[in-house]
Amino acid sequence: MNLQELYNWIFHQNPDFSGLSLKATGIVLGLVLALSHLFAWLNAEASIAIARRFPRNRTWGIVILGICLVWSLFLAAYMDMGEFFTFRRYLLMILPVTFALVIMYVPEFLAVRALGTLMLLAASPVLHAAFLQPQISRLLLPILAYVWIIVGMFFVGMPYLMRDWVTWATKTAGRWKLASLAGAAYGIVLLVVALVNY
């Protein structure tokens, strides 16, 4: 499978609209949500420390922004741009320059801004996987995707909000564990529904 075929598969651009399935997406996201939140619940002290350091962690910011750059280059290279296809090469040149400029001149809360960008990018494949699927339970995926979109926009534009949210959530161990259990529960429900109903 070449990269164009991979793009068509992820975003259901094949003539028969085949591609990334609702079931596979549900299973992967369910596992990621359940395992990550269970880890945060079982290892509250360590995960709280990680969460508190994350907003100003420059290394994580560069790593996540690098992932966003690769993802954006992939989209720009293979998406159908219609009548704007002549701008493709300029876009492919602008993206790495923008990456470098953001790292150099927007150091404040870089990790949060990068995470917000990643959330915005990740929402699209999830929405494509659930698009026009008959099961009502498919809404578990779009709900998650739209939460990512809304929160992602705030993280990019108002990154200090993540610091405030983390401060509130980590004020007590009980509050952190409750939030972790809520995330794990959503992941488990999504996983079970994906295995049984998708």
Steps between C-alpha positions, in 0.01 A plus 500: 500500500649833393435827680222607263321169561553546875344847483205366299453219752511724808264759356268267303597646162490170311231463230314244716540726811688222679755598760573525870217311666280612786585179689876541475481866598277422797725220623821705473353811665324293766825326593700824501246682717448210740868414547628857528233603752539179700873571517423853625264355761733226621808725499340823618812654652722442197234598247419820691867596488509433125184704443634796697831505309348451155372852410849654513695197381685622190623154401150359484392808310762447229426127475123544471537794261732283289228235480254772395743617231534152350122450515438841337753431225328167433161673472631783284677261265212261435171677566279612211543877488267555206570822311765595756731212405756749365560619858601152618875547455492836681309346788754218523776761528316722748422225750863423605577873517197552724614209719842662550354846563255372761779322689721810486248775573209337685675312783235576762279194563636337184396152617140611553478671160650193333257269681209719389619479140531123525146475640368700205680276252395177674131589497465472122573124458268425793216696340560334163486154661159575655353689202169355373529188717157363600563427870380764744791399723733641233437837669751401768774577244374837367436618858863426583620660176304821557630522856851478353417773247358741756768437762771500231399847380518632856838335554642664188355844568487508881756241615509629858157338543661157508724614785194624687305179433791283611541710814131453582496125420817429699408705806396179677580137422129416520413752230773363273389140557137587427597666173718201410218255573261703283742484207561127554125434515445678167781296347363171632148580374643594159708180489206274592268670250764473228549127563129420528313746279730644233 
